[in-house]
Amino acid sequence: CLKYANEWEMRSIIEKYCSFMPVEIYLEKLPKDSQEILASEKLPGDVVLEEIPEKVEKDEKGEEKKTEARLKIEKRPVLLNEIHPLWGESPSTVTKEQYLDFYRKTFHDYKEPLFWIHLNMDYPYHLKGILYFPKINSEYESIEGTIKLYNNQVFIADNIKEVIPEYLLLLKGVIDCPDLPLNVSRSQLQNDGFVKKISDYITKKVAEKLSGLCKTDRENYEKYWDDISPFIKYGILRDEKFAEKMKDYILFKDLEDKYLTLPELKEKKDDAEGASENAENKSSEESQQKEKQASDENTKESGSETQSGDGEKQEEKVQRVYYVSDALAQSQYIRIFKEHKKEAVYLTERIDSAFITELEAKNEGLRFQRIDADFQEAMQEKLSEEEQKNLQSLSEKLEKSFQKNLAKDKLKIKLERLLSNTPAALLSISEESRRMQEMMKMYAISGMPMGELPLEESLVFNEKHPLVDYLLKHEALLETEEGKLLEEQIYDLARIQNASLNGEEMKQFVDRSEKLLLQFVEEKKA
């Protein structure tokens, strides 16, 4: 009992549970303090302790001036609740400043929210409320929202997942539904069809607000996107109906910092691929004509043998979307993509790994691929069949040497004619093996014992680079100690462009770099 015979304890309880009760609640303490008021401000219930008569005083100019009589009264009790909460007002009559003031007072958060949704429904059930989308300063900031649930302005609870869709708990807001029971257990709410309708309605209104904002105020929607995207992506993963309503209003930021919806991204990629294909076809028209003639001759000779594949289905066209998960670590790949007008988007949030998997499952033929994974298709020149065979032969020679000198018998070497003249080599990691490894790590974090899955790496050499050209023309060098040193350096340089080296690997890289520099200096002295 003594615990509650305390002004601050009582104040906190009233403010939590009765902030919006429809009857006024006052709090006063004993002994009562006093306060002074003007005599004209006296209320019927005021207890007067002392009357202070009017005075005649001189102002700065020396002129006499009367002061109004004052009263010393017992301090009035403090009103602790708001009997007319903002959510009960018509949205058309509420100003921006009123919304912001309500947000600050209710959630004690003085960072201005991005925008808000005013819910107001009278049929088939009564529901009113305001949902605020808070600004998230960084990915590492805790994203913990608060949805306060009321019944006729009486507080019920915070964050009831059975009533509020789980992903909306990242927001801050209040919802008042007089039709909700005050004392029903959460297990009963889970199977209540009425509660499910309320949840669906809230989902619908949020999706309508977001999609409407994208359609009518695209500029602000793009400004908000970085802050609201974790919420939207989480909602798409958790709620099928929300995902269906928002599928065309997901934004992707490309390498030029422009925002595109998924349909816009697909269309832009189709246009870019079509233009690139036309240019390549034009430049290699003669080569393709020769190949066609050779193919026709083979068809005549083989007869029915080539017709056996006529019944096979054509390979489904896969639309690849390259993405950046770490702009710093993948900067070299970004540079090459930008130089040659190749499309890629930024997907740098922790939720994006699960999010793109969901998009792939819902969009047939859509495939997301990290910018450093199997990138040759996007970054290599079109070659004739003869040129491809020649590069394959040279790749095999390099592969044997590198596998031996690096003691990596699983390392694959690919020699490609890339669009850019630099760098000499890049590391390509299989998208499938990388995703599988990430999944294994997630299982390990959750406590499930999982083995480490090695990544499938390929060292891609750029045929255009002078260093690669030199290696191909001096195969004997690769059998020497200097050649081994050079191969180790090339491999580490490729790895650094993809990820950082660990402590021992970095020490070896620095020692080797100094050794190569000393060799260069010695040659200059000679």
ROPAVO-357361 format. One record per residue (C-alpha): residue number from 1; chain; x, y, z. Coordinates in Angstrom, 3 decimals. Layout:
<nodes>
NODE  seq  mol  x  y  z
NODE  NUM  A  X  Y  Z .
...
</nodes>
This chain:
<nodes>
NODE  seq  mol  x  y  z
NODE  1  A  0.000  0.000  0.000 .
NODE  2  A  2.887  2.353  0.838 .
NODE  3  A  4.236  1.768  -2.660 .
NODE  4  A  1.242  3.549  -4.145 .
NODE  5  A  1.123  6.318  -1.509 .
NODE  6  A  3.620  8.145  -3.624 .
NODE  7  A  2.904  10.967  -6.046 .
NODE  8  A  5.249  9.758  -8.801 .
NODE  9  A  4.113  6.137  -8.566 .
NODE  10  A  0.476  7.179  -8.816 .
NODE  11  A  1.212  9.578  -11.649 .
NODE  12  A  2.990  6.880  -13.710 .
NODE  13  A  0.133  4.383  -13.228 .
NODE  14  A  -2.548  6.907  -14.186 .
NODE  15  A  -0.582  8.096  -17.217 .
NODE  16  A  -0.071  4.523  -18.417 .
NODE  17  A  -3.585  3.132  -17.985 .
NODE  18  A  -5.830  6.210  -17.915 .
NODE  19  A  -4.162  8.769  -20.196 .
NODE  20  A  -7.264  8.984  -22.377 .
NODE  21  A  -10.094  8.040  -20.002 .
NODE  22  A  -13.320  9.872  -20.970 .
NODE  23  A  -13.599  11.374  -17.446 .
NODE  24  A  -11.184  13.894  -15.982 .
NODE  25  A  -8.621  12.537  -13.510 .
NODE  26  A  -6.795  14.900  -11.153 .
NODE  27  A  -3.909  14.266  -8.787 .
NODE  28  A  -3.034  16.323  -5.730 .
NODE  29  A  -0.766  15.718  -2.774 .
NODE  30  A  -0.851  16.640  0.911 .
NODE  31  A  0.108  18.974  2.408 .
NODE  32  A  -1.141  21.175  -0.390 .
NODE  33  A  1.126  23.772  -1.921 .
NODE  34  A  -0.069  27.252  -2.789 .
NODE  35  A  -0.093  29.321  -5.947 .
NODE  36  A  -0.892  32.891  -6.918 .
NODE  37  A  -3.482  33.851  -9.520 .
NODE  38  A  -5.144  37.038  -10.729 .
NODE  39  A  -8.403  37.753  -8.936 .
NODE  40  A  -10.206  37.585  -12.277 .
NODE  41  A  -8.959  34.016  -12.803 .
NODE  42  A  -10.634  32.631  -9.674 .
NODE  43  A  -12.681  29.468  -10.177 .
NODE  44  A  -15.642  28.398  -8.020 .
NODE  45  A  -13.719  25.540  -6.438 .
NODE  46  A  -10.600  27.522  -5.498 .
NODE  47  A  -9.741  27.754  -1.782 .
NODE  48  A  -8.477  31.306  -1.092 .
NODE  49  A  -5.690  31.515  1.480 .
NODE  50  A  -4.850  35.199  1.149 .
NODE  51  A  -6.046  38.242  -0.796 .
NODE  52  A  -3.356  40.515  -2.222 .
NODE  53  A  -4.856  43.960  -2.926 .
NODE  54  A  -4.093  45.975  -6.030 .
NODE  55  A  -1.047  48.226  -5.920 .
NODE  56  A  -0.061  51.477  -7.547 .
NODE  57  A  3.435  51.319  -9.038 .
NODE  58  A  5.481  53.576  -11.281 .
NODE  59  A  6.747  52.297  -14.608 .
NODE  60  A  10.079  53.148  -16.295 .
NODE  61  A  8.730  56.515  -17.497 .
NODE  62  A  7.616  57.451  -13.991 .
NODE  63  A  3.940  57.107  -14.754 .
NODE  64  A  1.682  55.532  -12.144 .
NODE  65  A  0.184  52.161  -13.015 .
NODE  66  A  -2.217  49.954  -11.060 .
NODE  67  A  -1.592  46.218  -10.730 .
NODE  68  A  -4.589  43.890  -10.592 .
NODE  69  A  -5.516  42.336  -7.285 .
NODE  70  A  -4.178  38.819  -6.779 .
NODE  71  A  -5.204  35.793  -4.768 .
NODE  72  A  -3.102  33.197  -3.005 .
NODE  73  A  -4.957  29.875  -3.286 .
NODE  74  A  -4.400  26.205  -2.579 .
NODE  75  A  -2.594  24.698  -5.560 .
NODE  76  A  -5.086  23.311  -8.010 .
NODE  77  A  -4.958  19.551  -8.706 .
NODE  78  A  -3.242  18.591  -11.968 .
NODE  79  A  -5.278  17.110  -14.816 .
NODE  80  A  -3.447  13.937  -15.913 .
NODE  81  A  -5.523  12.707  -18.825 .
NODE  82  A  -6.852  13.878  -22.173 .
NODE  83  A  -10.581  13.205  -22.422 .
NODE  84  A  -10.741  14.026  -26.134 .
NODE  85  A  -7.864  12.074  -27.742 .
NODE  86  A  -6.685  13.032  -31.193 .
NODE  87  A  -7.666  9.718  -32.801 .
NODE  88  A  -11.336  10.552  -32.179 .
NODE  89  A  -11.137  13.673  -34.335 .
NODE  90  A  -11.928  13.723  -38.046 .
NODE  91  A  -8.644  13.404  -40.025 .
NODE  92  A  -9.604  16.403  -42.168 .
NODE  93  A  -9.681  18.694  -39.116 .
NODE  94  A  -6.336  17.680  -37.584 .
NODE  95  A  -3.203  19.690  -38.393 .
NODE  96  A  0.327  18.381  -38.857 .
NODE  97  A  1.458  20.063  -35.641 .
NODE  98  A  -1.335  18.346  -33.689 .
NODE  99  A  -0.239  14.937  -35.012 .
NODE  100  A  3.380  15.657  -34.080 .
NODE  101  A  2.483  16.990  -30.634 .
NODE  102  A  0.360  13.902  -29.915 .
NODE  103  A  3.252  11.663  -31.025 .
NODE  104  A  5.763  13.400  -28.738 .
NODE  105  A  3.494  13.306  -25.689 .
NODE  106  A  2.309  9.729  -26.163 .
NODE  107  A  5.600  8.055  -27.044 .
NODE  108  A  8.123  10.468  -25.502 .
NODE  109  A  10.026  10.443  -28.774 .
NODE  110  A  11.193  13.822  -30.011 .
NODE  111  A  12.441  12.568  -33.367 .
NODE  112  A  9.820  13.555  -35.891 .
NODE  113  A  8.018  10.587  -37.519 .
NODE  114  A  8.091  10.238  -41.300 .
NODE  115  A  4.323  10.116  -41.796 .
NODE  116  A  1.222  8.626  -40.236 .
NODE  117  A  -2.077  6.867  -40.978 .
NODE  118  A  -5.304  7.994  -39.310 .
NODE  119  A  -7.706  5.047  -38.994 .
NODE  120  A  -11.418  5.838  -38.775 .
NODE  121  A  -13.987  3.095  -39.310 .
NODE  122  A  -17.603  2.833  -38.123 .
NODE  123  A  -18.888  -0.179  -40.074 .
NODE  124  A  -19.080  -3.185  -39.733 .
NODE  125  A  -17.232  -2.479  -36.471 .
NODE  126  A  -15.884  0.573  -34.712 .
NODE  127  A  -12.168  1.224  -34.896 .
NODE  128  A  -10.133  4.408  -34.669 .
NODE  129  A  -6.464  5.097  -34.241 .
NODE  130  A  -3.252  6.627  -35.530 .
NODE  131  A  -0.195  4.707  -36.724 .
NODE  132  A  3.142  6.518  -36.998 .
NODE  133  A  6.097  5.456  -39.128 .
NODE  134  A  9.189  6.384  -37.074 .
NODE  135  A  12.500  7.406  -38.611 .
NODE  136  A  15.237  4.792  -38.242 .
NODE  137  A  18.687  6.369  -38.022 .
NODE  138  A  20.687  3.268  -38.888 .
NODE  139  A  20.458  -0.450  -39.488 .
NODE  140  A  21.952  -1.079  -36.046 .
NODE  141  A  19.400  1.020  -34.182 .
NODE  142  A  16.868  -1.043  -32.299 .
NODE  143  A  13.613  -1.174  -34.261 .
NODE  144  A  11.104  -1.546  -31.449 .
NODE  145  A  7.699  -0.003  -31.928 .
NODE  146  A  4.733  0.300  -29.594 .
NODE  147  A  1.095  -0.137  -30.556 .
NODE  148  A  -1.194  0.773  -27.649 .
NODE  149  A  -4.612  -0.893  -27.716 .
NODE  150  A  -7.649  0.812  -26.123 .
NODE  151  A  -11.316  0.021  -25.571 .
NODE  152  A  -13.416  3.214  -25.357 .
NODE  153  A  -10.276  5.128  -24.383 .
NODE  154  A  -9.421  2.591  -21.654 .
NODE  155  A  -5.954  1.076  -22.046 .
NODE  156  A  -5.906  -2.703  -22.585 .
NODE  157  A  -2.328  -3.658  -23.460 .
NODE  158  A  0.703  -2.986  -25.626 .
NODE  159  A  1.522  -4.957  -28.765 .
NODE  160  A  -1.153  -7.660  -28.788 .
NODE  161  A  -0.010  -9.757  -31.762 .
NODE  162  A  -3.400  -11.430  -32.094 .
NODE  163  A  -4.993  -8.065  -32.960 .
NODE  164  A  -2.086  -6.172  -34.508 .
NODE  165  A  -0.237  -7.846  -37.429 .
NODE  166  A  3.216  -8.771  -36.173 .
NODE  167  A  5.140  -6.652  -38.662 .
NODE  168  A  3.154  -3.543  -37.605 .
NODE  169  A  4.684  -3.817  -34.151 .
NODE  170  A  7.701  -2.035  -35.648 .
NODE  171  A  5.524  1.099  -35.794 .
NODE  172  A  4.270  3.388  -33.050 .
NODE  173  A  0.608  4.119  -32.646 .
NODE  174  A  -2.694  3.813  -30.828 .
NODE  175  A  -5.794  1.830  -31.778 .
NODE  176  A  -9.165  2.159  -30.052 .
NODE  177  A  -11.749  -0.548  -30.729 .
NODE  178  A  -14.856  -0.535  -28.465 .
NODE  179  A  -15.925  -3.912  -29.874 .
NODE  180  A  -12.915  -5.677  -28.372 .
NODE  181  A  -13.488  -7.439  -25.025 .
NODE  182  A  -11.472  -6.180  -22.060 .
NODE  183  A  -10.820  -9.487  -20.329 .
NODE  184  A  -10.466  -12.171  -23.016 .
NODE  185  A  -7.311  -14.275  -22.960 .
NODE  186  A  -4.868  -14.184  -25.856 .
NODE  187  A  -5.502  -17.856  -26.629 .
NODE  188  A  -9.173  -17.013  -27.248 .
NODE  189  A  -8.233  -14.033  -29.419 .
NODE  190  A  -6.185  -16.296  -31.697 .
NODE  191  A  -9.321  -18.155  -32.785 .
NODE  192  A  -11.657  -15.157  -32.845 .
NODE  193  A  -12.908  -14.393  -36.378 .
NODE  194  A  -13.799  -10.826  -35.406 .
NODE  195  A  -10.245  -10.147  -34.265 .
NODE  196  A  -8.947  -11.542  -37.568 .
NODE  197  A  -11.157  -9.064  -39.463 .
NODE  198  A  -9.714  -6.186  -37.460 .
NODE  199  A  -6.187  -7.352  -38.235 .
NODE  200  A  -7.024  -7.623  -41.952 .
NODE  201  A  -8.541  -4.141  -41.967 .
NODE  202  A  -5.430  -2.609  -40.404 .
NODE  203  A  -3.252  -4.404  -42.960 .
NODE  204  A  -5.443  -3.113  -45.782 .
NODE  205  A  -5.304  0.508  -44.592 .
NODE  206  A  -1.527  0.446  -44.167 .
NODE  207  A  -1.032  -1.048  -47.644 .
NODE  208  A  -3.428  1.521  -49.158 .
NODE  209  A  -1.533  4.373  -47.514 .
NODE  210  A  1.847  3.132  -48.756 .
NODE  211  A  0.716  2.303  -52.288 .
NODE  212  A  -1.162  5.604  -52.517 .
NODE  213  A  1.919  7.480  -51.387 .
NODE  214  A  3.987  5.749  -54.065 .
NODE  215  A  1.452  6.603  -56.780 .
NODE  216  A  0.614  10.189  -55.800 .
NODE  217  A  3.729  11.412  -53.991 .
NODE  218  A  6.581  9.361  -55.438 .
NODE  219  A  9.249  11.907  -54.474 .
NODE  220  A  8.497  11.684  -50.759 .
NODE  221  A  7.962  7.923  -50.960 .
NODE  222  A  11.512  7.595  -52.290 .
NODE  223  A  12.816  9.830  -49.485 .
NODE  224  A  11.097  7.653  -46.898 .
NODE  225  A  12.079  4.351  -48.488 .
NODE  226  A  15.387  3.729  -46.718 .
NODE  227  A  13.631  4.131  -43.363 .
NODE  228  A  10.436  2.212  -44.102 .
NODE  229  A  11.917  -0.563  -46.260 .
NODE  230  A  12.777  -2.905  -43.319 .
NODE  231  A  9.149  -2.684  -42.173 .
NODE  232  A  7.722  -3.278  -45.672 .
NODE  233  A  10.076  -6.180  -46.398 .
NODE  234  A  9.291  -7.789  -43.055 .
NODE  235  A  5.581  -7.367  -43.741 .
NODE  236  A  5.936  -9.015  -47.150 .
NODE  237  A  7.691  -11.980  -45.543 .
NODE  238  A  5.095  -12.346  -42.797 .
NODE  239  A  1.767  -11.466  -44.433 .
NODE  240  A  0.560  -12.901  -47.741 .
NODE  241  A  -2.181  -10.294  -48.226 .
NODE  242  A  0.153  -7.402  -47.480 .
NODE  243  A  2.713  -8.873  -49.903 .
NODE  244  A  0.115  -9.075  -52.672 .
NODE  245  A  -0.899  -5.434  -52.187 .
NODE  246  A  2.693  -4.140  -52.001 .
NODE  247  A  4.406  -6.250  -54.694 .
NODE  248  A  4.452  -3.411  -57.256 .
NODE  249  A  5.499  -0.726  -54.764 .
NODE  250  A  8.780  -2.182  -53.525 .
NODE  251  A  11.648  0.132  -54.444 .
NODE  252  A  15.181  -0.790  -55.472 .
NODE  253  A  17.990  1.781  -55.554 .
NODE  254  A  20.246  1.308  -58.578 .
NODE  255  A  23.908  2.259  -59.011 .
NODE  256  A  22.883  5.762  -60.112 .
NODE  257  A  20.942  6.217  -56.841 .
NODE  258  A  17.628  6.150  -58.686 .
NODE  259  A  14.678  4.280  -57.203 .
NODE  260  A  12.766  1.766  -59.302 .
NODE  261  A  9.809  -0.496  -58.577 .
NODE  262  A  10.171  -4.164  -59.496 .
NODE  263  A  8.133  -3.767  -62.739 .
NODE  264  A  10.240  -0.704  -63.666 .
NODE  265  A  13.442  -2.576  -62.887 .
NODE  266  A  12.409  -5.515  -65.079 .
NODE  267  A  11.464  -3.199  -67.935 .
NODE  268  A  14.711  -1.235  -67.704 .
NODE  269  A  16.735  -4.430  -67.610 .
NODE  270  A  14.898  -5.806  -70.650 .
NODE  271  A  15.574  -2.578  -72.578 .
NODE  272  A  19.260  -2.576  -71.609 .
NODE  273  A  19.718  -6.234  -72.508 .
NODE  274  A  17.927  -5.712  -75.815 .
NODE  275  A  20.143  -2.761  -76.738 .
NODE  276  A  23.289  -4.643  -75.720 .
NODE  277  A  22.241  -7.725  -77.655 .
NODE  278  A  21.534  -5.683  -80.790 .
NODE  279  A  24.952  -4.036  -80.579 .
NODE  280  A  26.697  -7.374  -80.123 .
NODE  281  A  24.743  -8.937  -82.965 .
NODE  282  A  25.695  -6.108  -85.268 .
NODE  283  A  29.413  -6.305  -84.433 .
NODE  284  A  29.603  -10.080  -84.807 .
NODE  285  A  27.203  -10.521  -87.730 .
NODE  286  A  29.757  -12.107  -90.035 .
NODE  287  A  30.950  -14.548  -87.387 .
NODE  288  A  27.405  -15.648  -86.601 .
NODE  289  A  26.630  -16.096  -90.297 .
NODE  290  A  29.552  -18.465  -90.662 .
NODE  291  A  28.468  -20.453  -87.626 .
NODE  292  A  24.932  -20.681  -89.028 .
NODE  293  A  26.223  -22.018  -92.334 .
NODE  294  A  28.310  -24.621  -90.536 .
NODE  295  A  25.294  -25.555  -88.425 .
NODE  296  A  23.126  -25.959  -91.541 .
NODE  297  A  25.672  -28.311  -93.087 .
NODE  298  A  25.785  -30.406  -89.913 .
NODE  299  A  21.985  -30.542  -89.867 .
NODE  300  A  21.862  -31.923  -93.390 .
NODE  301  A  24.405  -34.584  -92.508 .
NODE  302  A  22.822  -35.652  -89.231 .
NODE  303  A  19.226  -35.700  -90.540 .
NODE  304  A  16.791  -37.093  -88.031 .
NODE  305  A  19.400  -37.059  -85.294 .
NODE  306  A  19.052  -33.298  -84.797 .
NODE  307  A  15.281  -33.512  -84.881 .
NODE  308  A  15.235  -35.559  -81.715 .
NODE  309  A  15.407  -32.400  -79.631 .
NODE  310  A  12.451  -30.703  -81.341 .
NODE  311  A  10.040  -31.914  -78.701 .
NODE  312  A  12.125  -30.569  -75.842 .
NODE  313  A  10.935  -27.470  -74.100 .
NODE  314  A  12.905  -24.332  -74.661 .
NODE  315  A  14.991  -23.321  -71.711 .
NODE  316  A  13.122  -20.863  -69.561 .
NODE  317  A  14.457  -17.331  -69.806 .
NODE  318  A  15.983  -16.259  -66.522 .
NODE  319  A  15.963  -12.558  -65.738 .
NODE  320  A  18.980  -11.863  -63.548 .
NODE  321  A  19.088  -8.891  -61.225 .
NODE  322  A  22.570  -8.186  -59.891 .
NODE  323  A  22.733  -6.668  -56.437 .
NODE  324  A  25.289  -5.098  -54.101 .
NODE  325  A  25.329  -6.295  -50.495 .
NODE  326  A  28.435  -4.359  -49.390 .
NODE  327  A  29.285  -1.232  -51.377 .
NODE  328  A  32.798  -0.981  -49.919 .
NODE  329  A  33.875  -4.609  -50.343 .
NODE  330  A  32.333  -4.833  -53.827 .
NODE  331  A  33.514  -1.414  -55.067 .
NODE  332  A  35.622  -2.884  -57.903 .
NODE  333  A  32.640  -4.737  -59.332 .
NODE  334  A  30.481  -1.618  -58.978 .
NODE  335  A  33.064  0.416  -60.899 .
NODE  336  A  33.063  -2.017  -63.817 .
NODE  337  A  29.264  -2.190  -63.901 .
NODE  338  A  29.017  1.606  -63.923 .
NODE  339  A  31.654  2.004  -66.641 .
NODE  340  A  29.765  -0.301  -68.972 .
NODE  341  A  26.225  0.795  -68.091 .
NODE  342  A  25.295  -2.519  -66.495 .
NODE  343  A  22.342  -2.679  -64.124 .
NODE  344  A  22.619  -3.549  -60.429 .
NODE  345  A  20.746  -2.551  -57.271 .
NODE  346  A  21.677  -2.048  -53.624 .
NODE  347  A  20.369  -4.645  -51.157 .
NODE  348  A  22.438  -4.027  -48.042 .
NODE  349  A  20.052  -4.733  -45.151 .
NODE  350  A  20.171  -7.867  -43.053 .
NODE  351  A  16.621  -8.808  -44.036 .
NODE  352  A  17.436  -8.722  -47.768 .
NODE  353  A  18.776  -12.278  -47.940 .
NODE  354  A  15.385  -13.722  -46.950 .
NODE  355  A  13.541  -11.018  -48.879 .
NODE  356  A  15.078  -11.788  -52.290 .
NODE  357  A  14.462  -15.499  -51.765 .
NODE  358  A  10.775  -14.680  -51.246 .
NODE  359  A  10.682  -12.522  -54.393 .
NODE  360  A  12.272  -15.300  -56.447 .
NODE  361  A  9.655  -17.762  -55.215 .
NODE  362  A  6.808  -15.392  -56.161 .
NODE  363  A  8.206  -14.232  -59.535 .
NODE  364  A  8.860  -17.018  -62.022 .
NODE  365  A  12.076  -16.519  -63.977 .
NODE  366  A  13.405  -13.824  -61.621 .
NODE  367  A  16.842  -14.496  -60.192 .
NODE  368  A  18.833  -12.243  -57.848 .
NODE  369  A  22.585  -12.614  -58.068 .
NODE  370  A  25.201  -10.818  -56.020 .
NODE  371  A  27.422  -8.583  -58.110 .
NODE  372  A  30.544  -10.656  -57.355 .
NODE  373  A  28.872  -14.022  -58.009 .
NODE  374  A  29.212  -15.622  -61.457 .
NODE  375  A  29.471  -12.126  -62.909 .
NODE  376  A  31.133  -13.157  -66.194 .
NODE  377  A  27.821  -13.273  -68.050 .
NODE  378  A  27.283  -9.565  -67.413 .
NODE  379  A  30.902  -8.430  -67.773 .
NODE  380  A  32.365  -10.428  -70.663 .
NODE  381  A  32.485  -9.707  -74.364 .
NODE  382  A  30.686  -11.823  -76.934 .
NODE  383  A  33.100  -14.349  -78.427 .
NODE  384  A  33.016  -16.697  -81.357 .
NODE  385  A  33.012  -20.430  -80.727 .
NODE  386  A  36.637  -20.691  -81.816 .
NODE  387  A  37.701  -17.904  -79.441 .
NODE  388  A  35.857  -19.587  -76.592 .
NODE  389  A  37.644  -22.875  -77.232 .
NODE  390  A  40.997  -21.096  -77.262 .
NODE  391  A  40.304  -19.365  -73.930 .
NODE  392  A  39.140  -22.656  -72.440 .
NODE  393  A  42.409  -24.322  -73.434 .
NODE  394  A  44.468  -21.518  -71.889 .
NODE  395  A  42.291  -21.605  -68.750 .
NODE  396  A  43.127  -25.257  -68.208 .
NODE  397  A  46.864  -24.523  -68.350 .
NODE  398  A  46.561  -21.713  -65.822 .
NODE  399  A  44.321  -23.832  -63.590 .
NODE  400  A  46.889  -26.633  -63.255 .
NODE  401  A  49.623  -24.175  -62.333 .
NODE  402  A  47.563  -22.200  -59.804 .
NODE  403  A  46.121  -25.301  -58.154 .
NODE  404  A  49.636  -26.638  -57.677 .
NODE  405  A  51.323  -23.437  -56.470 .
NODE  406  A  48.459  -22.349  -54.206 .
NODE  407  A  47.770  -25.886  -52.926 .
NODE  408  A  44.092  -25.462  -53.807 .
NODE  409  A  43.038  -28.415  -55.912 .
NODE  410  A  39.384  -27.241  -55.946 .
NODE  411  A  40.144  -23.760  -57.289 .
NODE  412  A  38.674  -23.125  -60.715 .
NODE  413  A  40.382  -20.810  -63.192 .
NODE  414  A  38.467  -19.050  -65.941 .
NODE  415  A  40.021  -16.909  -68.636 .
NODE  416  A  37.530  -14.387  -69.979 .
NODE  417  A  37.610  -11.355  -72.234 .
NODE  418  A  36.016  -8.832  -69.906 .
NODE  419  A  34.515  -5.531  -70.988 .
NODE  420  A  37.021  -3.580  -68.890 .
NODE  421  A  40.816  -3.695  -69.303 .
NODE  422  A  41.257  -3.830  -65.537 .
NODE  423  A  41.624  -5.503  -63.107 .
NODE  424  A  43.843  -8.471  -63.970 .
NODE  425  A  41.770  -10.936  -61.950 .
NODE  426  A  38.557  -11.071  -59.955 .
NODE  427  A  37.204  -13.670  -57.592 .
NODE  428  A  33.816  -15.115  -58.509 .
NODE  429  A  31.800  -16.967  -55.865 .
NODE  430  A  28.921  -19.276  -56.709 .
NODE  431  A  25.618  -17.666  -55.689 .
NODE  432  A  24.160  -21.039  -54.685 .
NODE  433  A  27.078  -22.088  -52.478 .
NODE  434  A  27.235  -18.648  -50.826 .
NODE  435  A  23.524  -18.708  -49.985 .
NODE  436  A  23.860  -22.237  -48.665 .
NODE  437  A  26.765  -21.181  -46.446 .
NODE  438  A  24.747  -18.235  -45.106 .
NODE  439  A  21.878  -20.584  -44.310 .
NODE  440  A  24.268  -22.938  -42.498 .
NODE  441  A  25.545  -20.036  -40.386 .
NODE  442  A  21.980  -19.056  -39.469 .
NODE  443  A  21.248  -22.605  -38.334 .
NODE  444  A  24.483  -22.611  -36.329 .
NODE  445  A  23.488  -19.352  -34.601 .
NODE  446  A  20.121  -20.869  -33.676 .
NODE  447  A  21.937  -23.739  -31.948 .
NODE  448  A  21.630  -26.421  -34.626 .
NODE  449  A  24.939  -28.209  -35.275 .
NODE  450  A  25.867  -27.627  -38.917 .
NODE  451  A  29.130  -28.259  -40.722 .
NODE  452  A  31.008  -25.555  -42.575 .
NODE  453  A  30.227  -25.594  -46.286 .
NODE  454  A  33.167  -24.468  -48.461 .
NODE  455  A  32.452  -21.779  -51.039 .
NODE  456  A  32.796  -22.567  -54.719 .
NODE  457  A  35.366  -20.029  -55.901 .
NODE  458  A  36.532  -19.223  -59.401 .
NODE  459  A  39.496  -16.997  -60.188 .
NODE  460  A  38.514  -15.099  -63.322 .
NODE  461  A  41.402  -13.737  -65.388 .
NODE  462  A  40.953  -10.790  -67.689 .
NODE  463  A  42.509  -11.640  -71.052 .
NODE  464  A  42.825  -7.923  -71.868 .
NODE  465  A  45.130  -7.139  -68.945 .
NODE  466  A  48.892  -6.882  -69.777 .
NODE  467  A  49.847  -8.969  -66.735 .
NODE  468  A  47.620  -11.846  -67.853 .
NODE  469  A  48.929  -11.526  -71.391 .
NODE  470  A  52.485  -11.779  -70.031 .
NODE  471  A  51.664  -14.922  -68.030 .
NODE  472  A  50.130  -16.597  -71.065 .
NODE  473  A  53.202  -15.842  -73.181 .
NODE  474  A  55.700  -16.988  -70.524 .
NODE  475  A  54.354  -20.315  -69.296 .
NODE  476  A  57.818  -21.407  -68.164 .
NODE  477  A  57.812  -18.605  -65.577 .
NODE  478  A  54.938  -20.278  -63.748 .
NODE  479  A  57.174  -23.245  -62.929 .
NODE  480  A  59.706  -21.068  -61.058 .
NODE  481  A  59.744  -19.699  -57.517 .
NODE  482  A  59.133  -16.198  -58.898 .
NODE  483  A  56.117  -17.521  -60.769 .
NODE  484  A  54.726  -19.081  -57.583 .
NODE  485  A  55.193  -15.754  -55.802 .
NODE  486  A  53.390  -13.958  -58.612 .
NODE  487  A  50.452  -16.369  -58.584 .
NODE  488  A  50.024  -16.030  -54.817 .
NODE  489  A  50.042  -12.248  -55.176 .
NODE  490  A  47.463  -12.269  -57.983 .
NODE  491  A  45.181  -14.547  -55.968 .
NODE  492  A  45.362  -12.354  -52.859 .
NODE  493  A  44.781  -9.187  -54.896 .
NODE  494  A  41.623  -10.769  -56.282 .
NODE  495  A  40.507  -11.789  -52.782 .
NODE  496  A  41.070  -8.295  -51.371 .
NODE  497  A  38.646  -6.931  -53.953 .
NODE  498  A  36.035  -9.331  -52.594 .
NODE  499  A  36.650  -9.468  -48.843 .
NODE  500  A  39.290  -8.673  -46.233 .
NODE  501  A  42.133  -11.071  -45.416 .
NODE  502  A  42.549  -12.490  -41.929 .
NODE  503  A  45.567  -11.710  -39.734 .
NODE  504  A  47.967  -14.389  -40.991 .
NODE  505  A  46.891  -13.977  -44.617 .
NODE  506  A  47.441  -10.225  -44.417 .
NODE  507  A  50.933  -10.743  -42.950 .
NODE  508  A  51.842  -13.086  -45.811 .
NODE  509  A  50.449  -10.610  -48.335 .
NODE  510  A  52.475  -7.706  -46.907 .
NODE  511  A  55.686  -9.777  -46.724 .
NODE  512  A  55.202  -10.945  -50.301 .
NODE  513  A  54.475  -7.406  -51.517 .
NODE  514  A  57.690  -6.128  -49.938 .
NODE  515  A  59.651  -8.998  -51.483 .
NODE  516  A  58.306  -8.195  -54.949 .
NODE  517  A  59.101  -4.501  -54.476 .
NODE  518  A  62.651  -5.335  -53.424 .
NODE  519  A  63.070  -7.475  -56.547 .
NODE  520  A  61.911  -4.525  -58.635 .
NODE  521  A  64.411  -2.199  -56.904 .
NODE  522  A  67.262  -4.671  -57.360 .
NODE  523  A  66.480  -4.973  -61.078 .
NODE  524  A  66.525  -1.184  -61.405 .
NODE  525  A  69.916  -1.010  -59.665 .
NODE  526  A  71.319  -3.612  -62.033 .
</nodes>
